[in-house]
Amino acid sequence: MPEAWLAELGADPRPWLLDPERPAVRHLALRLLEDRPPEDPEVVMSRVAAMGAPPIAAILDAQDDAGWWVKPGPGYAPKYTGTTWSLIVLEQLGADSSSARIQAACAYLLDHTRTITGGSGCSGTHRDDRLPPPSSVLHCLNGNLVRALVAFGHLDDPRVEAAIGWGARAAAGGPEAPAWYASGTSGPGFRCGVNEGLPCAWGAVKTLRAFAAIPAHHRTPAV
């Protein structure tokens, strides 16, 4: 953490952030604040410890062997414990992508959240054989799932590439943009039907966070 940041704070947060009693927090602090590489011995130790401790271990313990949480299907419901949300949270907690359970969740969501427009859609249905409709694709959800799937090693999956393309086209607009839906993403500039057709900061941040996870040499001109 740059020393200039510390001058703006009431106290130094690093002792709490780096406390081994909170391995998931420590793992992220080592990576994001101290810029340690993934193979750094302390990073490796904290990542292993995090996978066996709350909250990561508790989330993984609740997962079905097939890869879903709570109920089969596209996984949007219930908030915030369904399949979609569980994978998003695991990525944000810095979970280890080599985990078989993580990869089972990725495979399940790749099969169950894709739509005919390429974006990742949402649905609370319990139907395991019904894909979400194109009108259910949202900037925020698509961005969150792209970010998680890229972080967990699926950048080269055609379904992830399609979701990335959808995000870029939907945000930029123009003749290549996907169709507008009043119940979902409603236009360029991160406008969203859920936000009454207005630009949505959540959607913008989640989409840009997803694009930031893509290595620069993999970013398309549209991204």
C-alpha positions in Angstrom: 0.0 0.0 0.0 1.5 3.4 -1.0 2.5 5.4 2.0 0.5 8.3 0.7 -2.7 6.3 1.3 -1.8 5.7 4.9 -1.6 9.5 5.5 -5.3 9.8 4.6 -6.4 7.1 7.0 -7.1 7.2 10.7 -4.9 4.2 11.4 -2.9 1.6 9.5 -5.2 -1.2 8.4 -2.5 -3.6 7.4 -2.2 -5.5 10.7 -5.9 -6.5 10.4 -5.7 -7.1 6.6 -2.6 -9.4 7.0 -3.8 -11.2 10.1 -3.4 -15.0 9.5 -6.7 -15.5 11.4 -8.5 -14.2 8.3 -6.7 -16.1 5.5 -9.1 -15.0 2.7 -8.5 -11.3 3.6 -4.8 -11.9 4.0 -4.5 -13.6 0.6 -6.2 -10.7 -1.2 -4.2 -8.1 0.8 -0.9 -9.8 -0.2 -1.9 -9.9 -3.8 -3.6 -6.5 -4.2 -1.9 -4.3 -1.7 1.6 -5.8 -1.7 1.6 -6.9 -5.3 2.9 -10.3 -4.4 2.9 -12.8 -7.3 0.6 -15.9 -7.1 3.6 -18.2 -6.5 4.9 -16.2 -3.6 5.2 -18.7 -0.6 3.1 -16.5 1.7 0.4 -16.1 -1.0 0.3 -19.8 -1.6 0.0 -20.5 2.1 -2.8 -18.0 2.7 -4.7 -19.2 -0.4 -4.6 -22.8 0.8 -5.7 -21.7 4.3 -8.5 -19.6 2.8 -10.0 -22.6 1.0 -10.3 -24.5 4.2 -11.8 -21.6 6.3 -14.9 -19.5 6.4 -16.3 -17.9 4.3 -15.0 -19.9 1.3 -15.2 -23.3 2.9 -18.8 -22.7 4.1 -19.9 -21.7 0.6 -18.2 -24.7 -1.0 -19.7 -27.1 1.6 -23.2 -25.9 0.6 -22.6 -26.8 -3.1 -24.3 -29.8 -4.8 -22.0 -32.3 -6.4 -23.5 -31.3 -9.8 -22.1 -27.8 -9.4 -25.1 -25.8 -8.3 -26.2 -24.2 -5.1 -29.7 -24.3 -3.5 -31.5 -25.6 -6.6 -30.7 -26.6 -10.2 -31.2 -24.2 -13.1 -29.8 -20.8 -14.2 -29.0 -20.0 -10.6 -30.1 -16.4 -10.1 -32.4 -17.2 -7.2 -32.4 -17.1 -4.3 -30.3 -13.9 -3.7 -27.6 -14.1 -2.6 -27.0 -17.9 -2.1 -28.0 -19.3 -5.5 -25.5 -20.6 -8.0 -24.8 -17.4 -9.8 -24.2 -15.4 -6.6 -22.1 -18.1 -5.0 -19.6 -18.2 -7.9 -19.5 -14.4 -8.0 -18.7 -14.2 -4.3 -16.1 -16.9 -4.5 -14.2 -15.0 -7.2 -14.4 -11.8 -5.1 -13.0 -13.7 -2.1 -10.0 -14.9 -4.2 -10.9 -18.6 -4.2 -8.5 -21.0 -5.8 -9.3 -21.7 -9.4 -7.7 -25.2 -9.2 -10.5 -26.4 -6.9 -12.6 -29.1 -8.5 -15.7 -27.6 -6.9 -15.0 -24.2 -8.4 -14.5 -25.8 -11.8 -17.8 -27.7 -11.4 -19.6 -24.5 -10.7 -18.0 -22.8 -13.8 -19.0 -25.7 -16.0 -22.6 -25.7 -14.7 -23.1 -21.9 -15.1 -21.5 -22.0 -18.6 -24.2 -24.5 -19.6 -27.1 -22.8 -17.9 -26.7 -19.0 -18.2 -25.9 -18.6 -21.9 -28.5 -17.0 -24.1 -29.0 -16.9 -27.9 -27.7 -13.3 -27.9 -24.4 -14.4 -26.3 -24.8 -12.6 -23.0 -25.3 -14.4 -19.7 -28.9 -14.2 -18.5 -30.7 -14.6 -15.2 -33.6 -16.7 -14.2 -34.9 -18.0 -10.9 -36.5 -21.1 -12.4 -35.7 -24.6 -11.0 -35.8 -26.0 -14.5 -32.4 -27.6 -15.3 -33.2 -27.8 -19.0 -34.4 -24.2 -19.7 -32.0 -21.5 -20.6 -32.7 -17.9 -19.6 -34.3 -15.6 -22.2 -32.4 -12.8 -24.0 -34.5 -10.2 -22.2 -32.9 -11.3 -18.9 -29.3 -10.3 -19.8 -28.1 -7.3 -17.7 -24.9 -5.4 -17.8 -24.2 -6.1 -14.1 -24.9 -9.8 -14.2 -23.0 -10.4 -17.4 -20.0 -8.4 -16.1 -20.0 -10.2 -12.8 -20.1 -13.7 -14.5 -17.5 -12.8 -17.1 -15.2 -11.5 -14.4 -15.6 -14.7 -12.4 -15.2 -17.1 -15.3 -12.1 -15.2 -16.6 -10.6 -15.3 -13.1 -11.3 -19.0 -12.9 -9.5 -19.8 -16.1 -12.2 -19.8 -18.8 -11.2 -16.8 -21.0 -10.8 -18.9 -24.1 -14.2 -20.7 -23.7 -16.4 -19.6 -26.7 -19.3 -19.0 -24.3 -17.2 -16.5 -22.3 -16.0 -14.9 -25.5 -19.6 -14.5 -26.6 -20.5 -12.9 -23.2 -17.6 -10.5 -23.5 -18.7 -9.5 -27.0 -22.2 -9.0 -25.8 -21.0 -6.7 -23.1 -18.9 -4.6 -25.5 -21.7 -4.3 -28.1 -24.4 -3.5 -25.6 -22.4 -0.8 -23.9 -21.2 0.9 -27.1 -24.5 0.6 -29.1 -24.5 1.0 -32.9 -25.6 -1.5 -35.5 -23.9 -4.4 -33.8 -25.7 -3.9 -30.5 -28.1 -6.6 -29.2 -31.8 -5.9 -29.1 -33.3 -3.7 -26.4 -35.6 -5.2 -23.8 -37.7 -3.2 -21.3 -37.1 -5.9 -18.7 -33.4 -6.1 -19.1 -30.6 -4.2 -20.8 -32.4 -1.4 -22.7 -29.7 0.4 -24.6 -26.1 1.6 -25.0 -24.3 3.7 -22.4 -25.2 1.1 -19.7 -28.9 1.9 -19.8 -30.9 -0.8 -18.1 -34.6 -1.6 -17.9 -34.3 -2.6 -14.3 -33.0 1.0 -13.7 -36.0 2.5 -15.5 -34.0 2.7 -18.7 -31.4 5.0 -17.2 -27.6 4.5 -17.3 -26.7 2.2 -14.4 -23.4 2.7 -12.5 -23.6 -0.9 -11.2 -23.7 -2.2 -14.7 -20.9 0.1 -15.9 -18.6 -0.9 -13.0 -19.3 -4.6 -13.3 -18.7 -4.6 -17.1 -15.4 -2.6 -16.8 -14.3 -4.8 -13.9 -14.8 -7.8 -16.2 -12.9 -6.2 -19.1 -10.1 -5.2 -16.7 -9.6 -8.9 -15.9 -8.9 -9.7 -19.6 -5.1 -9.5 -20.4 -4.4 -6.5 -22.6 -3.3 -8.7 -25.5 -6.6 -10.6 -25.4 -8.8 -7.5 -25.6 -10.7 -7.1 -28.8 -11.1 -3.6 -30.4 -14.7 -3.6 -29.3 -13.6 -4.2 -25.6 
